[in-house]
Amino acid sequence: MANWISKLFNPNNKMLVSFQLQNVLPGRSGGGTYLSAMLKEGYPQSVLIGDCYAFDPFVAPLTDLTQIPVEELTPYEN
């Protein structure tokens, strides 16, 4: 595993606090979903972008794998 990845997911290093999942419902745009990393200091950093609800099936596996919580934000219409 790359050194920076092992540092990021090291439970003793609280650099990565949580993930956020934001679904944007189709409206004026086509919608989408954003998976962001919530870092200890700073703003959310987008990690993955996809179709609306594309990442929902991966919330539990991501939490199990990383032991880092995933906050699912309320979907909103764009």
C-alpha positions in Angstrom: 0.0 0.0 0.0 1.3 3.4 -0.9 2.7 5.3 2.1 0.2 8.2 1.9 -2.7 5.8 1.8 -1.5 3.9 4.9 -1.1 7.2 6.7 -4.6 8.4 5.6 -6.3 5.2 7.0 -4.1 4.7 10.0 -6.5 4.8 13.0 -3.9 6.6 15.1 -3.7 9.4 12.5 -7.0 11.3 12.5 -6.3 13.1 9.3 -9.4 11.7 7.7 -12.4 12.3 9.9 -15.3 11.0 7.8 -16.8 10.7 4.4 -19.8 12.5 3.1 -22.2 11.2 0.4 -24.4 13.8 -1.3 -26.9 12.8 -3.9 -28.2 15.6 -6.2 -31.6 14.7 -7.8 -32.1 15.4 -11.5 -33.8 18.8 -12.0 -32.3 21.5 -14.2 -29.2 19.3 -14.5 -28.8 15.6 -14.8 -28.2 15.1 -11.1 -25.3 13.1 -9.7 -23.6 12.0 -6.5 -20.5 13.2 -4.7 -18.4 11.2 -2.3 -16.2 13.6 -0.3 -13.4 13.1 2.3 -13.8 15.2 5.4 -10.3 16.1 6.5 -9.4 17.1 10.0 -8.6 20.6 8.8 -10.2 22.2 5.8 -13.1 21.8 3.5 -14.5 18.6 2.0 -12.4 17.1 -0.7 -14.4 15.4 -3.6 -13.1 11.9 -4.1 -15.6 10.4 -6.5 -18.4 11.8 -8.7 -21.0 9.7 -10.4 -24.6 9.2 -11.4 -27.3 9.9 -8.7 -27.4 7.1 -6.1 -24.4 5.3 -7.8 -22.4 5.1 -4.5 -25.3 4.2 -2.1 -24.6 0.4 -2.3 -21.0 1.0 -1.2 -21.7 3.0 2.0 -21.6 0.0 4.4 -18.6 -1.8 2.6 -16.6 1.5 2.7 -17.4 2.0 6.4 -16.4 -1.7 7.1 -13.2 -1.5 5.1 -11.9 1.9 6.5 -13.6 2.0 9.9 -14.4 5.6 9.0 -18.1 6.8 9.1 -19.9 7.8 6.0 -22.4 10.6 6.5 -25.3 10.4 4.0 -26.6 13.9 3.4 -30.2 14.6 2.5 -30.6 14.5 -1.3 -31.6 17.8 -2.9 -32.8 18.9 -6.4 -30.6 21.0 -8.5 
